[in-house]
Amino acid sequence: MPATKSHSRGLISGLISSFYIPRWRIFIQYLKSTPPASYNARGTTRSAHCYDQHIILVFLRSF
């Protein structure tokens, strides 16, 4: 397998495991802890936004 494909797969794998899976966990936790009548899409967005900010800061500190 060419090195670029291997490298790309590693990047995608890292993106999924370090970014998307935690975001889905935030969403699922919100659904579990919120009664259906109280569901608010902005509530999940707010939690995910905080997570996104954290990931961006961690990324920027790595330079």
CHARMM-style PDB file with segment names, atoms N, HN, CA, C and O in Angstrom:
ATOM      1  N   MET     1       0.852  -1.183   0.000  1.00  0.00      PROA
ATOM      2  CA  MET     1       0.000   0.000   0.000  1.00  0.00      PROA
ATOM      3  C   MET     1       0.897   1.245   0.000  1.00  0.00      PROA
ATOM      4  O   MET     1       1.846   1.317   0.780  1.00  0.00      PROA
ATOM      5  N   PRO     2       0.610   2.216  -0.857  1.00  0.00      PROA
ATOM      6  CA  PRO     2       1.412   3.444  -0.871  1.00  0.00      PROA
ATOM      7  C   PRO     2       1.357   4.173   0.473  1.00  0.00      PROA
ATOM      8  O   PRO     2       0.358   4.112   1.191  1.00  0.00      PROA
ATOM      9  N   ALA     3       2.437   4.852   0.790  1.00  0.00      PROA
ATOM     10  HN  ALA     3       3.248   4.902   0.207  1.00  0.00      PROA
ATOM     11  CA  ALA     3       2.534   5.549   2.077  1.00  0.00      PROA
ATOM     12  C   ALA     3       1.433   6.593   2.252  1.00  0.00      PROA
ATOM     13  O   ALA     3       0.962   6.807   3.369  1.00  0.00      PROA
ATOM     14  N   THR     4       1.022   7.241   1.177  1.00  0.00      PROA
ATOM     15  HN  THR     4       1.405   7.068   0.269  1.00  0.00      PROA
ATOM     16  CA  THR     4      -0.003   8.277   1.309  1.00  0.00      PROA
ATOM     17  C   THR     4      -1.344   7.697   1.738  1.00  0.00      PROA
ATOM     18  O   THR     4      -2.056   8.305   2.537  1.00  0.00      PROA
ATOM     19  N   LYS     5      -1.697   6.521   1.212  1.00  0.00      PROA
ATOM     20  HN  LYS     5      -1.119   6.027   0.562  1.00  0.00      PROA
ATOM     21  CA  LYS     5      -2.955   5.890   1.617  1.00  0.00      PROA
ATOM     22  C   LYS     5      -2.899   5.474   3.081  1.00  0.00      PROA
ATOM     23  O   LYS     5      -3.860   5.663   3.826  1.00  0.00      PROA
ATOM     24  N   SER     6      -1.775   4.911   3.485  1.00  0.00      PROA
ATOM     25  HN  SER     6      -0.994   4.757   2.880  1.00  0.00      PROA
ATOM     26  CA  SER     6      -1.611   4.492   4.872  1.00  0.00      PROA
ATOM     27  C   SER     6      -1.690   5.692   5.809  1.00  0.00      PROA
ATOM     28  O   SER     6      -2.346   5.636   6.849  1.00  0.00      PROA
ATOM     29  N   HSD     7      -1.027   6.761   5.437  1.00  0.00      PROA
ATOM     30  HN  HSD     7      -0.495   6.806   4.592  1.00  0.00      PROA
ATOM     31  CA  HSD     7      -1.035   7.984   6.244  1.00  0.00      PROA
ATOM     32  C   HSD     7      -2.453   8.568   6.315  1.00  0.00      PROA
ATOM     33  O   HSD     7      -2.900   8.999   7.378  1.00  0.00      PROA
ATOM     34  N   SER     8      -3.144   8.579   5.189  1.00  0.00      PROA
ATOM     35  HN  SER     8      -2.781   8.229   4.326  1.00  0.00      PROA
ATOM     36  CA  SER     8      -4.516   9.104   5.152  1.00  0.00      PROA
ATOM     37  C   SER     8      -5.436   8.292   6.035  1.00  0.00      PROA
ATOM     38  O   SER     8      -6.261   8.853   6.756  1.00  0.00      PROA
ATOM     39  N   ARG     9      -5.307   6.989   5.988  1.00  0.00      PROA
ATOM     40  HN  ARG     9      -4.637   6.533   5.402  1.00  0.00      PROA
ATOM     41  CA  ARG     9      -6.139   6.133   6.842  1.00  0.00      PROA
ATOM     42  C   ARG     9      -5.876   6.413   8.310  1.00  0.00      PROA
ATOM     43  O   ARG     9      -6.803   6.422   9.119  1.00  0.00      PROA
ATOM     44  N   GLY    10      -4.622   6.640   8.657  1.00  0.00      PROA
ATOM     45  HN  GLY    10      -3.868   6.632   8.000  1.00  0.00      PROA
ATOM     46  CA  GLY    10      -4.285   6.965  10.040  1.00  0.00      PROA
ATOM     47  C   GLY    10      -4.907   8.285  10.473  1.00  0.00      PROA
ATOM     48  O   GLY    10      -5.403   8.408  11.593  1.00  0.00      PROA
ATOM     49  N   LEU    11      -4.879   9.272   9.581  1.00  0.00      PROA
ATOM     50  HN  LEU    11      -4.476   9.172   8.671  1.00  0.00      PROA
ATOM     51  CA  LEU    11      -5.477  10.568   9.895  1.00  0.00      PROA
ATOM     52  C   LEU    11      -6.980  10.452  10.087  1.00  0.00      PROA
ATOM     53  O   LEU    11      -7.538  11.020  11.026  1.00  0.00      PROA
ATOM     54  N   ILE    12      -7.636   9.712   9.193  1.00  0.00      PROA
ATOM     55  HN  ILE    12      -7.182   9.250   8.431  1.00  0.00      PROA
ATOM     56  CA  ILE    12      -9.082   9.530   9.299  1.00  0.00      PROA
ATOM     57  C   ILE    12      -9.419   8.778  10.580  1.00  0.00      PROA
ATOM     58  O   ILE    12     -10.354   9.146  11.291  1.00  0.00      PROA
ATOM     59  N   SER    13      -8.667   7.736  10.873  1.00  0.00      PROA
ATOM     60  HN  SER    13      -7.907   7.437  10.295  1.00  0.00      PROA
ATOM     61  CA  SER    13      -8.897   6.963  12.088  1.00  0.00      PROA
ATOM     62  C   SER    13      -8.749   7.840  13.331  1.00  0.00      PROA
ATOM     63  O   SER    13      -9.550   7.753  14.261  1.00  0.00      PROA
ATOM     64  N   GLY    14      -7.729   8.676  13.336  1.00  0.00      PROA
ATOM     65  HN  GLY    14      -7.079   8.747  12.580  1.00  0.00      PROA
ATOM     66  CA  GLY    14      -7.523   9.579  14.466  1.00  0.00      PROA
ATOM     67  C   GLY    14      -8.629  10.606  14.593  1.00  0.00      PROA
ATOM     68  O   GLY    14      -9.054  10.940  15.699  1.00  0.00      PROA
ATOM     69  N   LEU    15      -9.091  11.103  13.466  1.00  0.00      PROA
ATOM     70  HN  LEU    15      -8.745  10.832  12.568  1.00  0.00      PROA
ATOM     71  CA  LEU    15     -10.174  12.084  13.481  1.00  0.00      PROA
ATOM     72  C   LEU    15     -11.450  11.472  14.044  1.00  0.00      PROA
ATOM     73  O   LEU    15     -12.146  12.090  14.850  1.00  0.00      PROA
ATOM     74  N   ILE    16     -11.744  10.268  13.616  1.00  0.00      PROA
ATOM     75  HN  ILE    16     -11.179   9.766  12.962  1.00  0.00      PROA
ATOM     76  CA  ILE    16     -12.955   9.604  14.102  1.00  0.00      PROA
ATOM     77  C   ILE    16     -12.843   9.321  15.594  1.00  0.00      PROA
ATOM     78  O   ILE    16     -13.768   9.616  16.351  1.00  0.00      PROA
ATOM     79  N   SER    17     -11.720   8.752  16.024  1.00  0.00      PROA
ATOM     80  HN  SER    17     -10.968   8.513  15.409  1.00  0.00      PROA
ATOM     81  CA  SER    17     -11.601   8.351  17.420  1.00  0.00      PROA
ATOM     82  C   SER    17     -11.433   9.528  18.376  1.00  0.00      PROA
ATOM     83  O   SER    17     -11.884   9.458  19.519  1.00  0.00      PROA
ATOM     84  N   SER    18     -10.797  10.597  17.932  1.00  0.00      PROA
ATOM     85  HN  SER    18     -10.430  10.653  17.004  1.00  0.00      PROA
ATOM     86  CA  SER    18     -10.546  11.701  18.858  1.00  0.00      PROA
ATOM     87  C   SER    18     -11.521  12.868  18.718  1.00  0.00      PROA
ATOM     88  O   SER    18     -11.560  13.744  19.582  1.00  0.00      PROA
ATOM     89  N   PHE    19     -12.300  12.888  17.652  1.00  0.00      PROA
ATOM     90  HN  PHE    19     -12.268  12.176  16.951  1.00  0.00      PROA
ATOM     91  CA  PHE    19     -13.215  14.013  17.469  1.00  0.00      PROA
ATOM     92  C   PHE    19     -14.672  13.574  17.376  1.00  0.00      PROA
ATOM     93  O   PHE    19     -15.505  14.010  18.170  1.00  0.00      PROA
ATOM     94  N   TYR    20     -14.981  12.714  16.413  1.00  0.00      PROA
ATOM     95  HN  TYR    20     -14.305  12.359  15.768  1.00  0.00      PROA
ATOM     96  CA  TYR    20     -16.389  12.385  16.179  1.00  0.00      PROA
ATOM     97  C   TYR    20     -16.995  11.502  17.264  1.00  0.00      PROA
ATOM     98  O   TYR    20     -18.131  11.735  17.676  1.00  0.00      PROA
ATOM     99  N   ILE    21     -16.270  10.502  17.731  1.00  0.00      PROA
ATOM    100  HN  ILE    21     -15.347  10.312  17.396  1.00  0.00      PROA
ATOM    101  CA  ILE    21     -16.830   9.619  18.767  1.00  0.00      PROA
ATOM    102  C   ILE    21     -17.141  10.399  20.042  1.00  0.00      PROA
ATOM    103  O   ILE    21     -18.232  10.237  20.588  1.00  0.00      PROA
ATOM    104  N   PRO    22     -16.224  11.245  20.543  1.00  0.00      PROA
ATOM    105  CA  PRO    22     -16.588  12.030  21.730  1.00  0.00      PROA
ATOM    106  C   PRO    22     -17.795  12.953  21.504  1.00  0.00      PROA
ATOM    107  O   PRO    22     -18.598  13.148  22.415  1.00  0.00      PROA
ATOM    108  N   ARG    23     -17.925  13.515  20.311  1.00  0.00      PROA
ATOM    109  HN  ARG    23     -17.272  13.356  19.570  1.00  0.00      PROA
ATOM    110  CA  ARG    23     -19.095  14.369  20.020  1.00  0.00      PROA
ATOM    111  C   ARG    23     -20.383  13.555  20.074  1.00  0.00      PROA
ATOM    112  O   ARG    23     -21.391  14.020  20.607  1.00  0.00      PROA
ATOM    113  N   TRP    24     -20.354  12.345  19.525  1.00  0.00      PROA
ATOM    114  HN  TRP    24     -19.536  11.967  19.092  1.00  0.00      PROA
ATOM    115  CA  TRP    24     -21.539  11.485  19.596  1.00  0.00      PROA
ATOM    116  C   TRP    24     -21.843  11.116  21.044  1.00  0.00      PROA
ATOM    117  O   TRP    24     -23.010  11.031  21.426  1.00  0.00      PROA
ATOM    118  N   ARG    25     -20.806  10.895  21.854  1.00  0.00      PROA
ATOM    119  HN  ARG    25     -19.858  10.964  21.543  1.00  0.00      PROA
ATOM    120  CA  ARG    25     -21.032  10.581  23.276  1.00  0.00      PROA
ATOM    121  C   ARG    25     -21.711  11.754  23.987  1.00  0.00      PROA
ATOM    122  O   ARG    25     -22.604  11.548  24.810  1.00  0.00      PROA
ATOM    123  N   ILE    26     -21.294  12.974  23.674  1.00  0.00      PROA
ATOM    124  HN  ILE    26     -20.569  13.141  23.006  1.00  0.00      PROA
ATOM    125  CA  ILE    26     -21.939  14.161  24.251  1.00  0.00      PROA
ATOM    126  C   ILE    26     -23.410  14.187  23.873  1.00  0.00      PROA
ATOM    127  O   ILE    26     -24.270  14.438  24.717  1.00  0.00      PROA
ATOM    128  N   PHE    27     -23.697  13.931  22.612  1.00  0.00      PROA
ATOM    129  HN  PHE    27     -22.998  13.727  21.926  1.00  0.00      PROA
ATOM    130  CA  PHE    27     -25.076  13.948  22.137  1.00  0.00      PROA
ATOM    131  C   PHE    27     -25.915  12.854  22.800  1.00  0.00      PROA
ATOM    132  O   PHE    27     -27.035  13.108  23.244  1.00  0.00      PROA
ATOM    133  N   ILE    28     -25.374  11.649  22.865  1.00  0.00      PROA
ATOM    134  HN  ILE    28     -24.465  11.443  22.505  1.00  0.00      PROA
ATOM    135  CA  ILE    28     -26.115  10.539  23.476  1.00  0.00      PROA
ATOM    136  C   ILE    28     -26.336  10.793  24.960  1.00  0.00      PROA
ATOM    137  O   ILE    28     -27.413  10.499  25.478  1.00  0.00      PROA
ATOM    138  N   GLN    29     -25.348  11.329  25.650  1.00  0.00      PROA
ATOM    139  HN  GLN    29     -24.473  11.568  25.230  1.00  0.00      PROA
ATOM    140  CA  GLN    29     -25.510  11.649  27.077  1.00  0.00      PROA
ATOM    141  C   GLN    29     -26.597  12.700  27.261  1.00  0.00      PROA
ATOM    142  O   GLN    29     -27.393  12.617  28.196  1.00  0.00      PROA
ATOM    143  N   TYR    30     -26.631  13.675  26.383  1.00  0.00      PROA
ATOM    144  HN  TYR    30     -25.984  13.743  25.623  1.00  0.00      PROA
ATOM    145  CA  TYR    30     -27.676  14.692  26.451  1.00  0.00      PROA
ATOM    146  C   TYR    30     -29.052  14.062  26.276  1.00  0.00      PROA
ATOM    147  O   TYR    30     -29.983  14.385  27.014  1.00  0.00      PROA
ATOM    148  N   LEU    31     -29.182  13.170  25.310  1.00  0.00      PROA
ATOM    149  HN  LEU    31     -28.426  12.908  24.711  1.00  0.00      PROA
ATOM    150  CA  LEU    31     -30.469  12.507  25.081  1.00  0.00      PROA
ATOM    151  C   LEU    31     -30.884  11.662  26.275  1.00  0.00      PROA
ATOM    152  O   LEU    31     -32.062  11.629  26.632  1.00  0.00      PROA
ATOM    153  N   LYS    32     -29.926  10.977  26.897  1.00  0.00      PROA
ATOM    154  HN  LYS    32     -28.969  11.004  26.607  1.00  0.00      PROA
ATOM    155  CA  LYS    32     -30.229  10.149  28.067  1.00  0.00      PROA
ATOM    156  C   LYS    32     -30.663  10.980  29.268  1.00  0.00      PROA
ATOM    157  O   LYS    32     -31.522  10.560  30.043  1.00  0.00      PROA
ATOM    158  N   SER    33     -30.072  12.150  29.417  1.00  0.00      PROA
ATOM    159  HN  SER    33     -29.374  12.492  28.787  1.00  0.00      PROA
ATOM    160  CA  SER    33     -30.322  12.949  30.613  1.00  0.00      PROA
ATOM    161  C   SER    33     -31.431  13.981  30.449  1.00  0.00      PROA
ATOM    162  O   SER    33     -31.757  14.688  31.402  1.00  0.00      PROA
ATOM    163  N   THR    34     -32.013  14.080  29.263  1.00  0.00      PROA
ATOM    164  HN  THR    34     -31.748  13.505  28.489  1.00  0.00      PROA
ATOM    165  CA  THR    34     -33.030  15.102  29.008  1.00  0.00      PROA
ATOM    166  C   THR    34     -34.360  14.448  28.663  1.00  0.00      PROA
ATOM    167  O   THR    34     -34.432  13.633  27.743  1.00  0.00      PROA
ATOM    168  N   PRO    35     -35.420  14.801  29.402  1.00  0.00      PROA
ATOM    169  CA  PRO    35     -36.738  14.272  29.043  1.00  0.00      PROA
ATOM    170  C   PRO    35     -37.127  14.751  27.640  1.00  0.00      PROA
ATOM    171  O   PRO    35     -36.784  15.867  27.251  1.00  0.00      PROA
ATOM    172  N   PRO    36     -37.836  13.917  26.883  1.00  0.00      PROA
ATOM    173  CA  PRO    36     -38.192  14.297  25.505  1.00  0.00      PROA
ATOM    174  C   PRO    36     -38.893  15.654  25.401  1.00  0.00      PROA
ATOM    175  O   PRO    36     -38.669  16.389  24.438  1.00  0.00      PROA
ATOM    176  N   ALA    37     -39.729  15.991  26.370  1.00  0.00      PROA
ATOM    177  HN  ALA    37     -39.911  15.394  27.151  1.00  0.00      PROA
ATOM    178  CA  ALA    37     -40.436  17.272  26.314  1.00  0.00      PROA
ATOM    179  C   ALA    37     -39.495  18.460  26.495  1.00  0.00      PROA
ATOM    180  O   ALA    37     -39.828  19.584  26.117  1.00  0.00      PROA
ATOM    181  N   SER    38     -38.322  18.211  27.074  1.00  0.00      PROA
ATOM    182  HN  SER    38     -38.052  17.298  27.381  1.00  0.00      PROA
ATOM    183  CA  SER    38     -37.364  19.291  27.331  1.00  0.00      PROA
ATOM    184  C   SER    38     -36.243  19.356  26.308  1.00  0.00      PROA
ATOM    185  O   SER    38     -35.348  20.195  26.412  1.00  0.00      PROA
ATOM    186  N   TYR    39     -36.290  18.474  25.321  1.00  0.00      PROA
ATOM    187  HN  TYR    39     -37.017  17.793  25.236  1.00  0.00      PROA
ATOM    188  CA  TYR    39     -35.219  18.432  24.325  1.00  0.00      PROA
ATOM    189  C   TYR    39     -35.079  19.780  23.625  1.00  0.00      PROA
ATOM    190  O   TYR    39     -36.064  20.390  23.211  1.00  0.00      PROA
ATOM    191  N   ASN    40     -33.834  20.227  23.504  1.00  0.00      PROA
ATOM    192  HN  ASN    40     -33.033  19.731  23.841  1.00  0.00      PROA
ATOM    193  CA  ASN    40     -33.533  21.495  22.859  1.00  0.00      PROA
ATOM    194  C   ASN    40     -32.269  21.287  22.023  1.00  0.00      PROA
ATOM    195  O   ASN    40     -31.202  21.014  22.571  1.00  0.00      PROA
ATOM    196  N   ALA    41     -32.381  21.412  20.734  1.00  0.00      PROA
ATOM    197  HN  ALA    41     -33.248  21.634  20.288  1.00  0.00      PROA
ATOM    198  CA  ALA    41     -31.229  21.190  19.857  1.00  0.00      PROA
ATOM    199  C   ALA    41     -30.071  22.119  20.198  1.00  0.00      PROA
ATOM    200  O   ALA    41     -28.911  21.753  20.012  1.00  0.00      PROA
ATOM    201  N   ARG    42     -30.367  23.299  20.687  1.00  0.00      PROA
ATOM    202  HN  ARG    42     -31.309  23.596  20.838  1.00  0.00      PROA
ATOM    203  CA  ARG    42     -29.286  24.218  21.058  1.00  0.00      PROA
ATOM    204  C   ARG    42     -28.526  23.719  22.275  1.00  0.00      PROA
ATOM    205  O   ARG    42     -27.346  24.032  22.438  1.00  0.00      PROA
ATOM    206  N   GLY    43     -29.178  22.956  23.124  1.00  0.00      PROA
ATOM    207  HN  GLY    43     -30.136  22.702  22.992  1.00  0.00      PROA
ATOM    208  CA  GLY    43     -28.493  22.379  24.283  1.00  0.00      PROA
ATOM    209  C   GLY    43     -27.386  21.437  23.858  1.00  0.00      PROA
ATOM    210  O   GLY    43     -26.297  21.456  24.431  1.00  0.00      PROA
ATOM    211  N   THR    44     -27.654  20.613  22.860  1.00  0.00      PROA
ATOM    212  HN  THR    44     -28.539  20.597  22.395  1.00  0.00      PROA
ATOM    213  CA  THR    44     -26.619  19.703  22.374  1.00  0.00      PROA
ATOM    214  C   THR    44     -25.550  20.477  21.627  1.00  0.00      PROA
ATOM    215  O   THR    44     -24.369  20.142  21.713  1.00  0.00      PROA
ATOM    216  N   THR    45     -25.938  21.483  20.911  1.00  0.00      PROA
ATOM    217  HN  THR    45     -26.898  21.755  20.840  1.00  0.00      PROA
ATOM    218  CA  THR    45     -24.971  22.289  20.167  1.00  0.00      PROA
ATOM    219  C   THR    45     -24.015  22.993  21.124  1.00  0.00      PROA
ATOM    220  O   THR    45     -22.817  23.083  20.857  1.00  0.00      PROA
ATOM    221  N   ARG    46     -24.544  23.490  22.231  1.00  0.00      PROA
ATOM    222  HN  ARG    46     -25.518  23.417  22.447  1.00  0.00      PROA
ATOM    223  CA  ARG    46     -23.707  24.195  23.202  1.00  0.00      PROA
ATOM    224  C   ARG    46     -22.644  23.260  23.775  1.00  0.00      PROA
ATOM    225  O   ARG    46     -21.476  23.637  23.872  1.00  0.00      PROA
ATOM    226  N   SER    47     -23.037  22.055  24.153  1.00  0.00      PROA
ATOM    227  HN  SER    47     -23.985  21.749  24.074  1.00  0.00      PROA
ATOM    228  CA  SER    47     -22.079  21.089  24.699  1.00  0.00      PROA
ATOM    229  C   SER    47     -21.030  20.712  23.660  1.00  0.00      PROA
ATOM    230  O   SER    47     -19.838  20.654  23.965  1.00  0.00      PROA
ATOM    231  N   ALA    48     -21.473  20.459  22.443  1.00  0.00      PROA
ATOM    232  HN  ALA    48     -22.440  20.506  22.196  1.00  0.00      PROA
ATOM    233  CA  ALA    48     -20.537  20.095  21.378  1.00  0.00      PROA
ATOM    234  C   ALA    48     -19.604  21.264  21.067  1.00  0.00      PROA
ATOM    235  O   ALA    48     -18.426  21.055  20.779  1.00  0.00      PROA
ATOM    236  N   HSD    49     -20.117  22.479  21.122  1.00  0.00      PROA
ATOM    237  HN  HSD    49     -21.074  22.649  21.356  1.00  0.00      PROA
ATOM    238  CA  HSD    49     -19.288  23.665  20.858  1.00  0.00      PROA
ATOM    239  C   HSD    49     -18.180  23.782  21.901  1.00  0.00      PROA
ATOM    240  O   HSD    49     -17.038  24.085  21.554  1.00  0.00      PROA
ATOM    241  N   CYS    50     -18.498  23.549  23.158  1.00  0.00      PROA
ATOM    242  HN  CYS    50     -19.426  23.303  23.440  1.00  0.00      PROA
ATOM    243  CA  CYS    50     -17.472  23.585  24.208  1.00  0.00      PROA
ATOM    244  C   CYS    50     -16.398  22.539  23.943  1.00  0.00      PROA
ATOM    245  O   CYS    50     -15.206  22.798  24.110  1.00  0.00      PROA
ATOM    246  N   TYR    51     -16.836  21.360  23.530  1.00  0.00      PROA
ATOM    247  HN  TYR    51     -17.804  21.150  23.395  1.00  0.00      PROA
ATOM    248  CA  TYR    51     -15.882  20.303  23.201  1.00  0.00      PROA
ATOM    249  C   TYR    51     -15.005  20.720  22.019  1.00  0.00      PROA
ATOM    250  O   TYR    51     -13.791  20.515  22.038  1.00  0.00      PROA
ATOM    251  N   ASP    52     -15.616  21.299  21.003  1.00  0.00      PROA
ATOM    252  HN  ASP    52     -16.602  21.466  20.987  1.00  0.00      PROA
ATOM    253  CA  ASP    52     -14.867  21.754  19.827  1.00  0.00      PROA
ATOM    254  C   ASP    52     -13.799  22.773  20.218  1.00  0.00      PROA
ATOM    255  O   ASP    52     -12.669  22.714  19.734  1.00  0.00      PROA
ATOM    256  N   GLN    53     -14.160  23.701  21.090  1.00  0.00      PROA
ATOM    257  HN  GLN    53     -15.078  23.749  21.483  1.00  0.00      PROA
ATOM    258  CA  GLN    53     -13.192  24.707  21.532  1.00  0.00      PROA
ATOM    259  C   GLN    53     -12.024  24.046  22.252  1.00  0.00      PROA
ATOM    260  O   GLN    53     -10.871  24.434  22.066  1.00  0.00      PROA
ATOM    261  N   HSD    54     -12.324  23.058  23.064  1.00  0.00      PROA
ATOM    262  HN  HSD    54     -13.261  22.742  23.215  1.00  0.00      PROA
ATOM    263  CA  HSD    54     -11.273  22.335  23.787  1.00  0.00      PROA
ATOM    264  C   HSD    54     -10.317  21.658  22.804  1.00  0.00      PROA
ATOM    265  O   HSD    54      -9.098  21.756  22.944  1.00  0.00      PROA
ATOM    266  N   ILE    55     -10.879  20.975  21.814  1.00  0.00      PROA
ATOM    267  HN  ILE    55     -11.869  20.895  21.701  1.00  0.00      PROA
ATOM    268  CA  ILE    55     -10.053  20.272  20.817  1.00  0.00      PROA
ATOM    269  C   ILE    55      -9.178  21.263  20.056  1.00  0.00      PROA
ATOM    270  O   ILE    55      -8.008  20.980  19.799  1.00  0.00      PROA
ATOM    271  N   ILE    56      -9.722  22.408  19.698  1.00  0.00      PROA
ATOM    272  HN  ILE    56     -10.672  22.638  19.907  1.00  0.00      PROA
ATOM    273  CA  ILE    56      -8.950  23.419  18.965  1.00  0.00      PROA
ATOM    274  C   ILE    56      -7.793  23.922  19.822  1.00  0.00      PROA
ATOM    275  O   ILE    56      -6.677  24.075  19.326  1.00  0.00      PROA
ATOM    276  N   LEU    57      -8.048  24.181  21.102  1.00  0.00      PROA
ATOM    277  HN  LEU    57      -8.955  24.057  21.505  1.00  0.00      PROA
ATOM    278  CA  LEU    57      -6.973  24.639  21.986  1.00  0.00      PROA
ATOM    279  C   LEU    57      -5.887  23.593  22.134  1.00  0.00      PROA
ATOM    280  O   LEU    57      -4.700  23.918  22.104  1.00  0.00      PROA
ATOM    281  N   VAL    58      -6.281  22.345  22.294  1.00  0.00      PROA
ATOM    282  HN  VAL    58      -7.245  22.081  22.318  1.00  0.00      PROA
ATOM    283  CA  VAL    58      -5.288  21.261  22.398  1.00  0.00      PROA
ATOM    284  C   VAL    58      -4.457  21.195  21.117  1.00  0.00      PROA
ATOM    285  O   VAL    58      -3.237  21.042  21.170  1.00  0.00      PROA
ATOM    286  N   PHE    59      -5.119  21.310  19.979  1.00  0.00      PROA
ATOM    287  HN  PHE    59      -6.110  21.434  19.937  1.00  0.00      PROA
ATOM    288  CA  PHE    59      -4.415  21.266  18.698  1.00  0.00      PROA
ATOM    289  C   PHE    59      -3.424  22.434  18.591  1.00  0.00      PROA
ATOM    290  O   PHE    59      -2.274  22.236  18.198  1.00  0.00      PROA
ATOM    291  N   LEU    60      -3.864  23.637  18.936  1.00  0.00      PROA
ATOM    292  HN  LEU    60      -4.797  23.798  19.256  1.00  0.00      PROA
ATOM    293  CA  LEU    60      -2.988  24.814  18.807  1.00  0.00      PROA
ATOM    294  C   LEU    60      -1.807  24.737  19.768  1.00  0.00      PROA
ATOM    295  O   LEU    60      -0.716  25.207  19.446  1.00  0.00      PROA
ATOM    296  N   ARG    61      -2.011  24.156  20.928  1.00  0.00      PROA
ATOM    297  HN  ARG    61      -2.898  23.774  21.189  1.00  0.00      PROA
ATOM    298  CA  ARG    61      -0.896  24.020  21.889  1.00  0.00      PROA
ATOM    299  C   ARG    61       0.159  23.024  21.431  1.00  0.00      PROA
ATOM    300  O   ARG    61       1.285  23.031  21.929  1.00  0.00      PROA
ATOM    301  N   SER    62      -0.204  22.172  20.487  1.00  0.00      PROA
ATOM    302  HN  SER    62      -1.119  22.166  20.082  1.00  0.00      PROA
ATOM    303  CA  SER    62       0.746  21.166  20.027  1.00  0.00      PROA
ATOM    304  C   SER    62       1.809  21.751  19.106  1.00  0.00      PROA
ATOM    305  O   SER    62       2.765  21.060  18.755  1.00  0.00      PROA
ATOM    306  N   PHE    63       1.661  23.008  18.710  1.00  0.00      PROA
ATOM    307  HN  PHE    63       0.884  23.570  18.995  1.00  0.00      PROA
ATOM    308  CA  PHE    63       2.660  23.639  17.825  1.00  0.00      PROA
ATOM    309  C   PHE    63       3.684  24.396  18.600  1.00  0.00      PROA
ATOM    310  OT1 PHE    63       4.593  24.984  18.013  1.00  0.00      PROA
TER     311      PHE     63
END
